[in-house]
Every structure is written in structure tokens, then in C-alpha cells.
Amino acid sequence: MKILVTGGAGFIGSAVVRQAIGDGHQVVNLDALTYAACLDNVASVADHENYAFEQVDIRDRAALDTVFTKHAPDAVMHLAAESHVDRSIDGPGDFIETNITGTFNLLEAARKYWLEAGRPETFRFHHISTDEVFGSLGKTGQFTEETSYDPRSPYSASKAASDHLVRAWAETYGLPVVLTNCSNNYGPFHFPEKLIPVVILNALAGKEIPIYGDGSNVRDWLYVEDHADALLLVLQKGALNRSYNIGGENERSNLELVQTICAILDRLKPAATPYADLITFVTDRPGHDARYAIDPTRIATELGWRPSVTVEEGLEKTVQWYLDNEDWWRALQNRDGVGQRLGTG
């Protein structure tokens, strides 16, 4: 299968690219190479005969048409998105343009290509989204595929809008789509502005480790390579026009998560004092959702997928990866906004 992956130089997208190449697929990696993208993420497959790269912005419709004509993909996996909630608070415009207008352009380019190819039944447009579109949970309950949308941030609102566009193109035009909504990802190549890499890198630098509010916000953590495996499974075997929630079944409060990372660092790279001494509670961000949790029953029962990595195993792998790949993360630390407090409203 030849797969067009948008955002394939990003964190999750690059994991999909690496896994797809490893599984024997052809991959066209389409990425605008904005601040969070890094071609080093796909260096291990860059010279593979089944890999191609196109530097294209999904906001550029004409360029998208050219890519579809040139490469004639069998499927699209749409991961390109602005994704950092804090940045969406400070500058929502980029999120509207990329996540909504960009998705519209990609849908239209895909529809044009699909129609001109004679509406092949095997074509798929796989839209990858987030559990944040469902809003915030209390202490109990989980998000299912039937949960009503209730986005609370500019980021989640823009992703919710893109989900609705994809469903509308399926219903109105018959475009063959599948959708997935995932919980929080973590693992190798995670851009160093998100919580887990911030904790690791601040700890290694002896800097304060910031935790929003009292650290009680809960997330379901999904190891990125588990997620890539699930995404490729849904692309190939998911039911047409159906959505699947992908969760790690690893709920942790932010404070618990940070304490676990500190304990791992204490073992792998001991410092003069415990890393947990660096934990500092800071003013919460506006509209901070209290809890996310995914019910993965549908993907488990219909497709037989379950996460294979516990959060303790995944964090151990992740911390070790950052210890082993200092050249990768140091090169990114000077990029716009990295290391700064964003999203204060």
C-alpha cells in the first residue's frame, strides 16, 4: 500500500512513517516543516526505496493536488496539525488555519483525486484526532465514540471542527473515511515543549520542573509506537466511516507522572539531590481540562488491538531515549517558544 502521511516529520507522524516502512508499505511524507517538525525523526528510513518526502503546507491546495497526481496514493493518513494547547491560547489563528482550513484543503484534494481515479473502493482517508474534542471528565467515566463533543481550548475546538468536516465529506460526497481519537502520546522524538520531555530536560539541567495547579489533572498515556501500530491497523481493517478511540489504559495524574519520571532519573542518572526536589507548582493554564480517559472497547473487540506498553515501561524507555539522544533534543531547544511559559491567557 502507498500511504500519504501528512505531518510525517512530527512526533506521532514520524512514528507512523517509521512503522509503515517497517511493515513494507510505501510512504509519501508530506510536511511543511514548521517549528515542531524535524526530519531527523525519520532519518532511519530517509534512504529507503519506499520512502519519499514532499515539503508542502496543507494550506496550499494547488501543491496538494500536485502531490496526489505525482504519487497516486492508496490512502491518506492525516496527522498534520498544530497541537500544543498552550500555543493555541496565545495564538489561535495558526490552529484555525492549519487544523480547519488545512483539513478542508486536504479533503478537497483527496476527493478530487478519488473521483478522477474512478472512486476506488479501497481508497481510505484516515483522519487522526484527539480525545480533547470530548471536553473534560470528572473523577469517573470514560470517553467513548458516542461521547458528545465539548472542546474547551482553541486547539481542541479546531480539531473538533476538522473531525466534523471529515464526517461531512463522507456523508455528503461519499469519501471513504475512518477516524481515530487518541489519548496523550509520549515516547521517543517527543518535541521538547510537551510535559514529559519538559520534565526530563529540566531535571537534567537542574531547573525547576513546573506543574500546573496542584498536579491533579489526569491523562491517559499512550506510548507513541503503540499508537502508530493502532493507526495502521485501523487504516487497513477499520470499518468504513467509523471512528475508533485509541487509549493507553494508563491513567495518571500529572503529579504522579512527574514523580515517576523523577524516580526513573534518580536510578538512571543520579544527581546530588533527588530530582523530585525540583518540582514547582505554577499557576494553572486557562481552561485546563480536569481529566481525560479513553474507553478502547471498540478497537479491542472489533480489531483486536490493545496497548502493549504500560506507562512505567514506556516512561523508562522514554527517559533512556532522551539520555541517549542529547544531540537530537539540544538542536531543538533554540526553536521559537521552547523553554518558555506559554498559554497564560
C-alpha positions in Angstrom: 0.0 0.0 0.0 1.2 3.5 -0.8 0.3 5.9 2.1 0.4 9.6 2.0 1.2 10.7 5.6 0.7 14.4 6.4 2.8 15.7 9.3 5.2 12.8 8.9 8.1 14.8 10.4 6.3 15.4 13.6 6.2 13.3 16.7 3.3 10.9 16.0 3.6 11.2 12.3 7.2 10.1 12.2 6.4 7.1 14.3 3.7 6.2 11.7 6.2 6.7 8.9 8.8 4.5 10.5 6.4 1.8 11.4 4.7 1.8 7.9 8.1 1.5 6.2 9.0 -1.3 8.6 5.7 -3.1 7.7 6.6 -2.9 4.0 4.4 -0.1 2.8 5.4 2.8 0.5 5.2 6.2 2.3 5.0 9.7 1.0 5.8 12.0 3.9 4.1 15.4 3.4 5.2 18.0 5.9 5.5 21.8 5.9 8.5 21.6 8.4 7.1 24.1 10.8 8.7 24.7 14.2 7.8 21.3 15.7 8.9 19.2 12.7 12.2 17.5 12.5 13.5 15.4 9.6 15.9 13.7 12.0 12.8 11.9 13.3 12.7 9.9 10.0 16.4 9.7 9.3 16.3 5.9 9.9 14.1 5.5 6.8 15.0 8.5 4.7 17.1 6.5 2.3 14.7 3.6 2.0 13.4 2.9 -1.5 9.8 3.0 -0.3 10.1 6.5 1.2 9.5 9.9 -0.4 9.3 13.4 1.1 7.4 16.4 0.0 7.8 19.7 1.8 4.2 21.0 1.4 1.9 23.0 3.6 -1.7 21.6 3.8 -3.0 25.1 3.5 -1.6 25.1 -0.1 -4.4 23.5 -2.2 -2.5 23.6 -5.5 0.5 21.9 -4.0 -1.7 19.2 -2.5 -3.2 18.5 -6.0 0.3 18.2 -7.4 1.3 15.7 -4.7 -1.8 13.5 -5.3 -1.2 13.5 -9.1 2.5 12.7 -8.7 2.3 9.9 -6.1 -1.2 8.4 -6.6 -1.5 7.2 -3.0 -3.8 4.3 -2.0 -4.6 6.0 1.3 -4.1 9.2 3.3 -3.2 9.3 7.0 -3.8 12.9 8.1 -1.7 13.8 11.1 -0.6 17.3 10.2 -1.8 19.7 12.9 -0.9 22.4 15.3 -1.3 20.6 18.6 0.1 22.4 21.6 -2.7 23.7 23.8 -0.6 26.4 25.4 0.3 27.8 21.9 -3.3 27.8 20.9 -4.2 30.0 23.8 -1.5 32.6 22.8 -2.1 32.3 19.0 -5.3 30.6 18.0 -5.1 31.8 14.3 -2.5 29.2 13.3 -4.7 26.5 14.7 -7.7 27.6 12.7 -5.7 27.9 9.5 -3.9 24.6 9.7 -6.3 22.3 11.6 -9.5 23.6 9.9 -8.7 25.2 6.6 -5.8 22.8 6.0 -8.0 19.8 6.6 -10.6 21.2 4.2 -8.0 21.6 1.6 -6.7 18.1 2.1 -10.3 16.7 1.9 -10.9 18.5 -1.3 -7.6 17.4 -2.9 -8.3 13.8 -1.8 -11.9 14.0 -3.1 -10.7 15.3 -6.5 -8.1 12.6 -6.8 -10.5 9.9 -5.7 -13.2 11.0 -8.2 -10.7 11.2 -11.1 -9.4 7.7 -10.1 -13.0 6.3 -10.5 -13.9 6.2 -6.8 -11.8 3.2 -5.9 -13.4 1.2 -3.1 -10.1 0.5 -1.5 -9.1 4.2 -1.0 -9.2 5.5 2.6 -8.9 8.9 4.2 -7.8 8.3 7.8 -8.2 11.4 10.0 -6.3 11.3 13.2 -7.7 13.4 16.1 -7.6 13.7 19.8 -9.6 12.9 22.9 -9.6 16.6 23.8 -12.5 17.2 21.5 -14.7 15.4 24.1 -14.0 18.0 26.8 -13.3 17.2 30.4 -14.3 14.3 32.7 -15.0 14.2 36.4 -13.4 11.6 38.6 -15.3 8.7 36.9 -16.3 7.8 33.4 -14.5 7.4 30.1 -14.9 8.8 26.6 -16.5 6.5 24.0 -17.0 7.0 20.3 -20.5 8.2 21.2 -19.5 10.9 23.7 -20.7 14.3 22.7 -18.2 16.9 21.6 -17.4 19.6 24.1 -14.0 21.2 23.3 -12.6 23.7 25.8 -9.5 25.2 24.1 -8.8 26.7 20.7 -6.7 23.6 19.9 -9.5 21.1 20.8 -12.1 23.3 19.1 -10.1 23.3 15.9 -9.6 19.6 16.0 -13.3 19.1 16.7 -14.1 21.2 13.6 -11.8 19.1 11.5 -13.5 15.9 12.7 -16.8 17.3 11.7 -15.5 18.2 8.2 -14.3 14.7 7.6 -17.6 13.2 8.6 -19.4 15.7 6.4 -17.3 14.8 3.4 -18.1 11.2 4.0 -21.8 11.8 4.3 -22.2 14.4 1.5 -19.7 13.2 -1.0 -19.2 9.6 -0.2 -15.5 10.0 0.5 -14.4 6.7 2.2 -13.1 7.8 5.7 -12.1 6.3 9.0 -11.4 8.4 12.1 -9.5 7.9 15.3 -9.3 9.9 18.6 -6.3 9.2 20.8 -5.2 9.9 24.3 -2.0 11.7 25.3 1.0 10.3 23.4 4.6 10.1 24.7 7.8 8.4 23.7 10.9 9.0 21.6 11.2 12.1 19.4 8.6 14.0 21.5 9.1 17.7 20.8 10.6 19.3 23.9 7.7 21.7 24.7 5.3 19.0 25.9 5.0 17.8 29.5 7.1 14.7 29.6 10.2 16.0 27.7 10.0 19.3 29.6 10.2 17.3 32.9 13.1 15.2 31.7 15.1 18.0 30.2 14.5 20.5 33.1 15.5 17.8 35.5 18.7 17.1 33.6 19.5 20.8 33.6 18.8 21.2 37.3 15.9 23.6 36.5 12.6 23.8 38.2 10.1 21.2 37.0 6.8 23.2 36.5 3.4 21.5 37.3 0.2 23.4 36.6 -2.1 24.0 39.5 -1.9 21.2 42.1 -0.9 18.5 39.6 -4.3 16.7 40.0 -5.2 16.8 36.3 -5.4 13.3 34.9 -4.4 12.0 31.5 -4.5 8.6 29.8 -0.9 8.0 28.5 -0.4 6.1 25.2 3.1 5.1 24.1 3.6 6.5 20.6 4.7 3.3 19.0 1.6 1.5 20.3 -0.4 4.4 18.7 1.3 4.0 15.4 0.5 0.3 15.4 -3.1 1.0 16.1 -3.4 3.7 13.4 -2.1 1.4 10.7 -4.4 -1.3 11.9 -7.4 1.0 11.7 -6.4 2.2 8.2 -6.3 -1.4 6.9 -9.1 -3.1 8.8 -11.3 -0.4 10.3 -14.9 -0.2 9.2 -15.7 2.4 6.6 -17.0 5.7 8.0 -16.4 4.5 11.6 -14.4 6.1 14.4 -12.2 4.4 16.9 -10.9 5.7 20.3 -7.3 4.7 21.0 -6.2 4.8 24.6 -3.3 3.6 26.6 -5.3 2.4 29.6 -2.7 4.2 31.7 -4.3 7.0 33.7 -2.0 9.1 35.9 -2.3 12.5 37.5 0.3 15.0 36.3 1.9 14.9 39.7 2.1 11.1 39.7 3.6 11.1 36.2 6.3 13.7 37.1 7.2 11.8 40.3 7.6 8.6 38.3 9.9 10.3 35.8 12.0 11.7 38.7 12.3 8.3 40.3 13.5 6.8 36.9 16.1 9.6 36.5 17.3 9.0 40.1 18.1 5.4 39.1 19.4 6.1 35.5 21.3 9.3 36.1 21.7 10.1 39.8 22.2 13.7 40.9 23.4 15.1 44.2 19.8 15.5 45.4 16.5 13.8 44.3 15.1 15.2 41.1 11.7 15.5 42.7 13.1 18.4 44.8 12.9 20.4 41.6 9.1 20.1 41.3 7.4 23.5 41.5 3.7 24.2 41.3 2.8 27.1 39.0 -0.3 29.0 38.1 -2.7 26.7 36.1 -3.4 27.5 32.5 -6.8 28.8 31.5 -9.5 26.2 30.8 -7.3 23.3 31.9 -9.4 20.1 31.5 -9.5 18.1 34.7 -9.4 14.5 33.3 -9.3 12.6 30.1 -9.9 8.8 29.9 -10.5 6.6 26.8 -12.7 3.6 26.6 -10.9 1.4 24.0 -13.6 -1.3 23.9 -14.5 -0.8 20.2 -11.0 -1.1 18.8 -10.3 -4.0 21.1 -13.4 -6.0 20.2 -13.6 -5.2 16.5 -9.9 -5.1 15.6 -8.2 -7.0 18.5 -5.9 -4.1 19.4 -4.7 -3.4 23.0 -1.8 -1.3 24.1 1.3 -3.3 24.8 3.3 -0.9 26.8 2.5 0.2 30.4 3.2 3.7 31.4 6.0 2.6 33.7 7.7 0.6 30.9 7.1 3.4 28.4 8.5 6.1 30.7 11.6 4.0 31.3 12.1 3.7 27.6 11.5 7.4 27.0 13.8 8.6 29.7 16.6 6.3 28.4 16.0 7.6 24.9 16.4 11.2 25.9 19.6 10.3 27.8 20.9 8.6 24.7 19.9 11.2 22.2 21.2 14.6 23.6 22.2 15.8 20.1 18.6 15.5 18.9 17.0 17.5 21.7 19.7 20.1 22.1 19.2 21.0 18.4 15.6 21.8 19.1 15.9 23.8 22.2 16.5 27.1 20.4 13.3 26.9 18.4 10.6 29.5 18.9 8.9 29.3 22.3 10.8 26.2 23.5 11.6 26.5 27.2 9.2 29.4 27.7 6.0 29.5 29.7 3.2 29.8 27.1 -0.6 29.9 27.3 -1.0 32.2 30.3 -4.0 33.8 28.7 
